[in-house]
């Protein structure tokens, strides 16, 4: 029987270079979209999915993020402080593992934004995650219906959810939406220091333990300031 993770890792340590000039004085996770900071969109979704404790890593303008989450109780937030080092998306998770425990956890980028369909996509992830078959389950957005995304996609997906990585020059129909469930066991023997989380995706893929779940709703890629208006328009339409 599926068990919803009660802990989550939220990546909030990035420099937000493509979001300049907005990020010259404000960390990207605190940039407002549709009336609240990006980070709050993520934490609210986690709370609604049953998460009680979230680990948020910080590096760039860390005090602003620490102050912002200090009084939050849904979920409770613990800080993984990376201000003195650059660990990358993978190294950041490894540093936070002692705070995340030994059971599967949610993993979200702090700037991922989507509008749910009928059911919470995080709850759907929890219902789908099967630790007997999977080390990582990624939420995958269809590129054709995503807002603000113009890339070639990340993966194709088989009928059973197994993912196949895009080859060079290939176009595939799904992009990673910045939300996942991960088993901490995939990080056994992970490299020390800075490395990318895609290394872990590749490792799980090689072992045929990387799966995906199609997002139900609309995913928005907010990489640059000019992507914000389209995202806010989508939010307005969703509540109209």
Backbone as numpy.savetxt, mean C-alpha at the origin, in Angstrom:
# Nx Ny Nz CAx CAy CAz Cx Cy Cz
-10.46 -21.13 7.90 -11.31 -19.93 7.90 -10.43 -18.69 7.90
-10.72 -17.73 7.01 -9.87 -16.53 6.93 -9.88 -15.74 8.24
-8.73 -15.21 8.56 -8.60 -14.36 9.75 -8.10 -12.99 9.30
-8.85 -11.95 9.60 -8.45 -10.61 9.19 -7.24 -10.15 9.99
-6.18 -9.72 9.32 -5.03 -9.18 10.06 -5.45 -8.00 10.93
-4.87 -7.92 12.10 -5.17 -6.79 12.99 -4.03 -5.78 13.02
-2.94 -6.08 12.31 -1.81 -5.16 12.25 -1.52 -4.79 10.80
-0.94 -3.61 10.63 -0.65 -3.13 9.28 0.63 -2.32 9.27
1.29 -2.33 8.13 2.46 -1.48 7.87 2.05 -0.45 6.83
2.33 0.81 7.11 2.04 1.89 6.17 3.34 2.60 5.83
3.69 2.58 4.56 4.93 3.22 4.12 4.71 4.72 3.96
5.42 5.52 4.76 5.25 6.98 4.73 6.58 7.70 4.77
7.66 7.01 4.35 9.00 7.58 4.50 9.54 8.22 3.22
8.77 8.15 2.13 9.29 8.64 0.85 9.49 10.14 0.81
10.30 10.58 -0.16 10.61 12.00 -0.31 9.54 12.75 -1.09
8.71 12.05 -1.84 7.65 12.71 -2.59 8.16 13.67 -3.64
9.24 13.30 -4.33 9.89 14.22 -5.26 8.97 14.63 -6.40
8.17 13.70 -6.91 7.31 14.02 -8.06 6.11 14.87 -7.64
5.89 15.00 -6.35 4.78 15.82 -5.87 5.21 17.25 -5.54
6.45 17.58 -5.82 6.89 18.96 -5.62 6.15 19.87 -6.58
5.88 21.14 -6.19 6.38 21.83 -5.00 5.58 21.58 -3.71
4.49 20.81 -3.79 3.66 20.62 -2.60 4.43 19.98 -1.46
5.41 19.14 -1.79 6.13 18.39 -0.75 7.41 19.09 -0.29
7.62 20.30 -0.72 8.81 21.01 -0.24 8.71 21.33 1.25
7.49 21.51 1.73 7.29 21.83 3.15 6.35 20.86 3.86
5.73 19.96 3.10 4.78 19.00 3.67 5.10 17.61 3.14
5.20 16.60 4.00 5.43 15.24 3.49 4.23 14.77 2.69
4.49 13.99 1.65 3.40 13.56 0.76 2.23 12.91 1.49
2.45 12.08 2.52 1.31 11.47 3.20 0.33 12.47 3.81
0.77 13.70 4.02 -0.11 14.71 4.62 -0.70 15.67 3.59
-0.44 15.44 2.30 -1.06 16.25 1.26 -2.56 15.94 1.24
-3.42 16.98 1.31 -4.86 16.71 1.35 -5.43 16.37 -0.02
-6.31 15.39 -0.04 -7.07 15.01 -1.24 -8.50 14.74 -0.79
-9.44 15.41 -1.42 -10.86 15.25 -1.08 -11.11 15.49 0.40
-10.47 16.51 0.95 -10.80 16.96 2.29 -10.01 16.36 3.43
-9.12 15.41 3.16 -8.29 14.88 4.24 -6.96 14.39 3.69
-5.94 14.35 4.55 -4.62 13.91 4.10 -4.65 12.48 3.55
-3.75 12.22 2.60 -3.66 10.88 2.02 -3.52 9.81 3.10
-2.69 10.08 4.10 -2.45 9.10 5.16 -3.74 8.76 5.91
-4.61 9.74 6.10 -5.85 9.48 6.82 -6.81 8.61 6.00
-6.81 8.79 4.68 -7.60 7.89 3.83 -7.20 6.44 4.10
-5.88 6.20 4.15 -5.36 4.85 4.34 -5.69 4.33 5.73
-5.42 5.13 6.76 -5.66 4.67 8.13 -7.14 4.44 8.39
-8.00 5.26 7.81 -9.45 5.05 7.97 -9.88 3.72 7.36
-9.35 3.41 6.18 -9.70 2.14 5.54 -9.22 0.96 6.38
-8.03 1.08 6.94 -7.52 0.01 7.80 -8.40 -0.18 9.03
-8.79 0.92 9.66 -9.66 0.82 10.84 -10.98 0.16 10.49
-11.55 0.55 9.36 -12.83 -0.03 8.94 -12.71 -1.53 8.63
-11.50 -1.97 8.29 -11.27 -3.39 7.98 -10.93 -4.21 9.21
-10.88 -3.58 10.38 -10.64 -4.32 11.61 -9.22 -4.24 12.14
-8.39 -3.41 11.53 -7.01 -3.26 12.01 -7.00 -2.42 13.28
-6.29 -2.90 14.30 -6.22 -2.17 15.57 -4.90 -1.43 15.75
-3.84 -1.91 15.07 -2.51 -1.33 15.25 -1.83 -1.18 13.90
-1.33 0.02 13.63 -0.61 0.29 12.39 0.78 0.82 12.70
1.76 0.34 11.97 3.12 0.85 12.05 3.33 1.78 10.86
3.71 3.01 11.13 3.96 4.00 10.08 5.44 4.36 10.11
6.13 4.15 9.00 7.55 4.52 8.99 7.71 5.96 8.51
8.75 6.63 9.00 8.97 8.04 8.67 10.44 8.27 8.37
10.68 9.23 7.48 12.06 9.63 7.15 12.10 11.11 6.79
11.29 11.52 5.81 11.29 12.90 5.32 10.26 13.71 6.11
10.70 14.85 6.66 9.84 15.70 7.49 9.06 14.84 8.51
9.78 14.04 9.28 9.12 13.03 10.13 8.25 13.61 11.24
8.67 14.74 11.80 7.93 15.27 12.96 6.50 15.64 12.60
6.28 16.09 11.36 4.92 16.44 10.96 4.02 15.20 10.99
4.53 14.09 10.49 3.73 12.86 10.48 3.53 12.34 11.89
4.59 12.35 12.69 4.50 11.87 14.08 3.46 12.67 14.85
3.49 13.99 14.70 2.51 14.84 15.39 1.09 14.55 14.89
0.97 14.32 13.59 -0.36 14.13 12.99 -1.06 12.89 13.53
-0.31 11.82 13.75 -0.94 10.55 14.17 -0.90 10.34 15.69
-0.33 11.29 16.42 -0.06 11.08 17.85 -1.31 10.74 18.66
-2.43 11.35 18.32 -3.63 11.15 19.13 -4.60 10.14 18.51
-4.18 9.52 17.45 -5.08 8.60 16.75 -5.24 7.30 17.53
-6.47 6.79 17.60 -6.73 5.53 18.31 -7.34 4.46 17.41
-7.84 4.81 16.26 -8.40 3.85 15.30 -7.71 4.02 13.96
-6.72 3.23 13.66 -6.03 2.31 14.55 -5.00 3.05 15.40
-4.49 2.39 16.42 -3.36 2.95 17.16 -2.14 2.94 16.23
-1.31 3.96 16.35 -0.16 4.08 15.44 1.14 4.03 16.21
2.03 3.17 15.76 3.41 3.14 16.25 4.32 3.62 15.13
5.35 4.36 15.49 6.26 4.94 14.51 7.52 4.08 14.39
7.88 3.79 13.16 9.18 3.18 12.87 10.06 4.29 12.29
11.00 4.76 13.09 11.76 5.97 12.77 12.97 5.64 11.90
12.94 6.16 10.68 14.03 5.94 9.73 14.71 7.25 9.35
14.61 8.26 10.20 15.12 9.58 9.81 16.63 9.58 9.60
17.35 8.65 10.24 18.80 8.63 10.13 19.31 7.65 9.08
18.39 7.04 8.32 18.82 6.06 7.33 17.80 5.97 6.22
18.24 5.56 5.05 17.35 5.30 3.93 17.28 3.79 3.75
16.11 3.22 3.94 15.97 1.76 3.93 15.21 1.24 2.72
14.56 2.14 1.97 13.77 1.68 0.84 12.49 1.00 1.29
11.67 0.61 0.31 10.37 0.04 0.65 10.49 -1.34 1.30
11.55 -2.08 0.97 11.73 -3.40 1.58 12.41 -3.33 2.92
13.51 -2.57 3.00 14.22 -2.43 4.26 13.37 -1.81 5.34
12.45 -0.93 4.94 11.55 -0.33 5.92 10.66 -1.36 6.59
10.20 -2.34 5.81 9.36 -3.40 6.39 10.19 -4.27 7.33
11.40 -4.63 6.91 12.25 -5.48 7.75 12.50 -4.82 9.10
12.77 -3.51 9.09 13.01 -2.80 10.36 11.77 -2.85 11.26
10.59 -2.83 10.65 9.35 -2.78 11.43 8.83 -4.15 11.84
9.42 -5.23 11.34 8.89 -6.57 11.62 8.70 -6.86 13.11
9.61 -6.43 14.01 9.37 -6.70 15.43 8.07 -6.09 15.96
7.60 -5.03 15.31 6.35 -4.39 15.73 5.13 -5.04 15.08
5.36 -5.82 14.04 4.25 -6.39 13.26 3.88 -7.80 13.69
4.75 -8.47 14.41 4.43 -9.80 14.89 4.74 -10.89 13.89
4.21 -12.07 14.15 4.56 -13.26 13.38 3.43 -13.77 12.51
2.36 -13.00 12.40 1.24 -13.41 11.56 1.10 -12.45 10.38
0.38 -12.85 9.32 0.24 -11.97 8.15 -0.32 -10.60 8.53
0.14 -9.59 7.81 -0.26 -8.21 8.09 -0.62 -7.49 6.79
-1.46 -6.47 6.93 -1.72 -5.57 5.80 -0.49 -4.72 5.54
-0.29 -4.39 4.28 0.81 -3.49 3.90 0.25 -2.50 2.89
0.32 -1.21 3.22 -0.23 -0.18 2.33 0.76 0.94 2.12
0.80 1.45 0.89 1.48 2.71 0.63 0.63 3.83 1.19
1.26 4.84 1.76 0.49 5.92 2.39 -0.21 6.82 1.38
0.15 6.67 0.09 -0.47 7.54 -0.91 -1.43 6.78 -1.82
-1.80 5.56 -1.45 -2.75 4.83 -2.28 -4.17 5.26 -1.94
-4.95 5.52 -2.97 -6.32 6.01 -2.77 -7.24 5.26 -3.73
-8.33 4.74 -3.21 -9.33 4.14 -4.08 -10.70 4.32 -3.47
-11.71 4.18 -4.30 -13.10 4.20 -3.87 -13.60 2.77 -3.90
-14.02 2.25 -2.76 -14.49 0.87 -2.69 -15.77 0.68 -3.49
-15.95 -0.55 -3.97 -17.21 -0.94 -4.58 -18.20 -1.33 -3.50
-18.89 -2.44 -3.70 -19.90 -2.87 -2.75 -19.29 -3.24 -1.41
-18.11 -3.87 -1.43 -17.48 -4.36 -0.22 -16.10 -3.75 -0.05
-15.64 -3.63 1.18 -14.29 -3.15 1.46 -13.27 -4.05 0.77
-12.38 -3.43 0.00 -11.34 -4.21 -0.68 -10.35 -4.82 0.31
-10.11 -4.16 1.42 -9.22 -4.75 2.42 -9.85 -5.99 3.06
-11.15 -5.94 3.30 -11.82 -7.14 3.82 -11.81 -8.26 2.78
-11.96 -7.90 1.52 -11.88 -8.91 0.45 -10.49 -9.54 0.41
-9.46 -8.72 0.59 -8.10 -9.27 0.65 -7.98 -10.29 1.78
-8.50 -9.91 2.95 -8.41 -10.80 4.11 -9.16 -12.11 3.88
-10.31 -12.03 3.21 -11.09 -13.24 2.94 -10.40 -14.14 1.92
-9.60 -13.53 1.04 -8.97 -14.28 -0.05 -7.62 -14.85 0.36
-6.93 -14.19 1.28 -5.56 -14.61 1.62 -5.55 -16.02 2.21
-4.75 -16.87 1.59 -4.62 -18.27 2.02 -3.15 -18.55 2.31
-2.76 -18.57 3.58 -1.34 -18.73 3.90 -0.76 -20.07 3.45
-1.62 -21.04 3.18 -1.12 -22.32 2.69 -0.59 -22.21 1.26
-1.15 -21.26 0.50 -0.75 -21.10 -0.91 0.03 -19.83 -1.16
-0.13 -18.83 -0.30 0.35 -17.48 -0.59 1.32 -16.98 0.46
2.31 -16.23 0.01 3.12 -15.41 0.90 2.73 -13.95 0.78
2.31 -13.54 -0.42 1.91 -12.16 -0.67 0.66 -12.16 -1.55
-0.34 -11.38 -1.16 -1.54 -11.16 -1.96 -1.66 -9.67 -2.23
-1.59 -9.30 -3.50 -1.61 -7.89 -3.90 -3.00 -7.49 -4.38
-3.42 -6.28 -4.03 -4.63 -5.70 -4.60 -4.26 -5.12 -5.95
-4.93 -5.59 -7.01 -4.57 -5.22 -8.37 -5.68 -4.40 -9.01
-5.32 -3.24 -9.54 -6.29 -2.36 -10.19 -6.23 -2.55 -11.70
-7.38 -2.66 -12.36 -7.38 -2.71 -13.82 -6.87 -1.37 -14.38
-5.89 -1.44 -15.25 -5.32 -0.19 -15.77 -6.36 0.61 -16.55
-7.27 -0.07 -17.24 -8.21 0.61 -18.13 -9.17 1.52 -17.37
-9.49 1.18 -16.12 -10.47 1.97 -15.37 -9.85 2.79 -14.25
-8.52 2.79 -14.16 -7.86 3.57 -13.12 -7.75 5.03 -13.53
-7.69 5.91 -12.54 -7.61 7.35 -12.79 -6.18 7.82 -12.55
-5.62 8.51 -13.53 -4.29 9.10 -13.37 -3.14 8.17 -13.66
-3.43 6.98 -14.18 -2.36 6.01 -14.47 -2.20 5.86 -15.97
-0.98 6.03 -16.45 -0.72 5.92 -17.88 0.36 4.93 -18.23
0.68 4.01 -17.31 1.76 3.07 -17.54 1.32 1.81 -18.27
2.25 0.85 -18.35 2.02 -0.41 -19.07 1.50 -1.52 -18.18
1.23 -1.22 -16.91 0.80 -2.24 -15.98 1.97 -2.94 -15.31
1.67 -3.77 -14.33 2.69 -4.51 -13.58 2.61 -6.02 -13.79
1.40 -6.54 -13.83 1.22 -8.00 -13.88 0.01 -8.36 -14.73
0.05 -9.57 -15.28 -1.17 -10.24 -15.74 -1.58 -11.21 -14.63
-2.85 -11.63 -14.67 -3.37 -12.45 -13.58 -4.09 -13.66 -14.14
-3.75 -14.84 -13.64 -4.40 -16.07 -14.08 -5.75 -16.23 -13.38
-6.51 -17.22 -13.81 -7.86 -17.41 -13.28 -7.87 -17.65 -11.78
-6.81 -18.30 -11.27 -6.75 -18.58 -9.83 -6.12 -17.45 -9.03
-5.81 -16.32 -9.70 -5.22 -15.18 -9.02 -3.71 -15.13 -9.06
-3.07 -16.20 -9.54 -1.60 -16.19 -9.64 -1.16 -15.08 -10.58
-0.08 -14.39 -10.20 0.39 -13.24 -10.97 1.58 -13.61 -11.83
1.65 -12.95 -13.00 2.77 -13.09 -13.91 3.31 -11.70 -14.22
4.58 -11.48 -13.92 5.18 -10.16 -14.04 5.29 -9.74 -15.50
5.07 -8.46 -15.74 5.18 -7.91 -17.09 6.61 -8.01 -17.60
6.75 -8.46 -18.83 8.06 -8.48 -19.47 8.32 -7.12 -20.12
9.58 -6.86 -20.40 9.95 -5.60 -21.06 9.19 -5.48 -22.38
8.66 -4.28 -22.65 7.91 -3.94 -23.86 6.50 -4.55 -23.88
6.15 -5.32 -22.86 4.82 -5.93 -22.80 3.85 -4.97 -22.12
2.58 -5.04 -22.49 1.52 -4.30 -21.82 0.61 -5.31 -21.14
0.36 -5.12 -19.84 -0.48 -6.05 -19.09 -1.63 -5.29 -18.43
-2.72 -5.98 -18.07 -3.95 -5.27 -17.68 -4.07 -4.82 -16.24
-3.10 -5.18 -15.38 -3.26 -4.85 -13.97 -2.05 -4.12 -13.41
-2.32 -3.14 -12.54 -1.27 -2.40 -11.85 -1.44 -2.61 -10.34
-0.33 -2.75 -9.64 -0.38 -2.90 -8.19 -0.96 -1.64 -7.57
-2.00 -1.81 -6.76 -2.74 -0.67 -6.21 -2.20 -0.18 -4.88
-1.07 -0.71 -4.43 -0.46 -0.19 -3.21 -1.04 -0.72 -1.93
-1.72 -1.87 -2.00 -2.26 -2.51 -0.80 -2.07 -4.02 -0.93
-1.73 -4.67 0.18 -1.42 -6.09 0.13 -1.58 -6.72 1.50
-1.59 -8.03 1.52 -1.38 -8.80 2.75 -0.11 -9.61 2.54
0.77 -9.59 3.54 2.05 -10.27 3.45 2.27 -11.16 4.66
2.91 -12.28 4.42 3.36 -13.13 5.52 4.78 -12.72 5.89
5.06 -12.55 7.17 6.42 -12.15 7.56 7.48 -13.18 7.18
7.06 -14.41 6.91 8.04 -15.44 6.56 8.75 -15.14 5.25
8.14 -14.34 4.36 8.79 -14.03 3.08 10.04 -13.19 3.30
10.16 -12.56 4.48 11.31 -11.70 4.75 12.46 -12.45 5.44
12.30 -13.75 5.66 13.41 -14.54 6.18 14.57 -14.48 5.18
15.75 -14.20 5.66 16.94 -14.06 4.81 16.88 -12.86 3.87
16.00 -11.89 4.17 15.98 -10.66 3.37 17.29 -9.91 3.55
17.72 -9.16 2.54 18.98 -8.43 2.66 18.93 -7.38 3.76
20.07 -7.07 4.33 20.15 -6.01 5.33 20.20 -4.65 4.64
19.73 -3.62 5.33 19.83 -2.27 4.80 18.78 -1.97 3.75
19.13 -1.10 2.81 18.18 -0.60 1.82 17.94 -1.61 0.71
16.66 -1.88 0.44 16.30 -2.65 -0.75 14.83 -2.42 -1.07
14.44 -2.77 -2.28 13.08 -2.54 -2.75 12.17 -3.72 -2.43
10.94 -3.41 -2.12 9.96 -4.45 -1.85 9.70 -5.32 -3.07
9.96 -4.80 -4.26 9.76 -5.62 -5.45 10.64 -6.86 -5.43
11.76 -6.81 -4.70 12.58 -8.02 -4.55 11.78 -9.14 -3.88
10.96 -8.77 -2.90 10.15 -9.77 -2.21 9.01 -10.27 -3.11
8.44 -9.36 -3.91 7.43 -9.78 -4.87 8.02 -10.80 -5.83
9.23 -10.51 -6.32 9.88 -11.41 -7.27 10.19 -12.76 -6.61
10.61 -12.72 -5.35 10.92 -13.97 -4.65 9.66 -14.82 -4.52
8.56 -14.19 -4.10 7.30 -14.93 -3.96 6.82 -15.45 -5.31
7.04 -14.65 -6.36 6.62 -15.05 -7.70 7.39 -16.28 -8.17
8.68 -16.28 -7.91 9.52 -17.43 -8.30 9.08 -18.70 -7.59
8.56 -18.55 -6.39 8.10 -19.70 -5.61 6.61 -20.00 -5.84
6.01 -19.26 -6.80 4.59 -19.40 -7.13 3.70 -19.17 -5.91
4.10 -18.17 -5.11 3.33 -17.83 -3.91 2.94 -16.35 -3.90
2.92 -15.74 -5.11 2.48 -14.36 -5.28 1.15 -14.38 -6.03
0.12 -13.81 -5.39 -1.21 -13.81 -5.97 -1.79 -12.40 -5.97
-2.86 -12.23 -6.74 -3.50 -10.93 -6.82 -5.00 -11.05 -6.67
-5.63 -9.95 -6.28 -7.08 -9.84 -6.20 -7.49 -8.57 -6.92
-8.41 -8.70 -7.86 -8.86 -7.55 -8.63 -9.62 -6.57 -7.74
-9.22 -5.32 -7.77 -9.88 -4.27 -6.99 -11.31 -4.08 -7.48
-12.23 -3.98 -6.55 -13.62 -3.67 -6.86 -13.85 -2.21 -6.52
-13.97 -1.39 -7.55 -14.12 0.05 -7.34 -13.24 0.81 -8.30
-12.74 1.95 -7.85 -11.92 2.81 -8.71 -10.64 3.19 -7.96
-9.50 2.90 -8.58 -8.20 3.25 -8.00 -7.68 4.52 -8.65
-7.05 5.36 -7.84 -6.52 6.63 -8.33 -5.03 6.71 -8.09
-4.28 6.96 -9.14 -2.83 7.11 -9.04 -2.51 8.59 -8.86
-2.08 8.96 -7.66 -1.81 10.37 -7.36 -0.31 10.54 -7.22
0.36 10.68 -8.35 1.82 10.78 -8.35 2.33 12.19 -8.42
1.53 13.08 -9.00 1.95 14.47 -9.20 0.81 15.40 -8.80
1.11 16.69 -8.57 0.05 17.61 -8.17 -1.11 17.68 -9.16
-0.82 17.55 -10.46 -1.90 17.68 -11.43 -2.84 16.47 -11.45
-2.52 15.43 -10.68 -3.41 14.27 -10.58 -4.48 14.46 -9.51
-4.31 15.44 -8.65 -5.23 15.62 -7.53 -6.64 16.01 -7.98
-6.82 16.98 -8.90 -8.19 17.37 -9.28 -9.03 16.21 -9.81
-8.46 15.34 -10.64 -9.23 14.22 -11.17 -9.64 13.26 -10.06
-8.76 13.06 -9.09 -9.09 12.19 -7.96 -10.22 12.79 -7.13
-10.15 14.09 -6.90 -11.19 14.74 -6.10 -12.53 14.73 -6.83
-12.49 14.86 -8.15 -13.73 14.79 -8.93 -14.36 13.40 -8.81
-13.52 12.37 -8.82 -14.04 11.00 -8.68 -14.68 10.81 -7.31
-14.08 11.37 -6.27 -14.68 11.28 -4.94 -16.04 11.97 -4.90
-16.13 13.14 -5.50 -17.40 13.87 -5.52 -18.47 13.08 -6.25
-18.10 12.47 -7.37 -19.07 11.69 -8.14 -19.54 10.46 -7.37
-18.65 9.91 -6.53 -19.00 8.68 -5.81 -20.03 8.92 -4.71
-20.14 10.16 -4.25 -21.10 10.46 -3.18 -22.28 11.27 -3.69
-22.30 11.54 -4.99 -23.39 12.34 -5.56 -24.68 11.53 -5.60
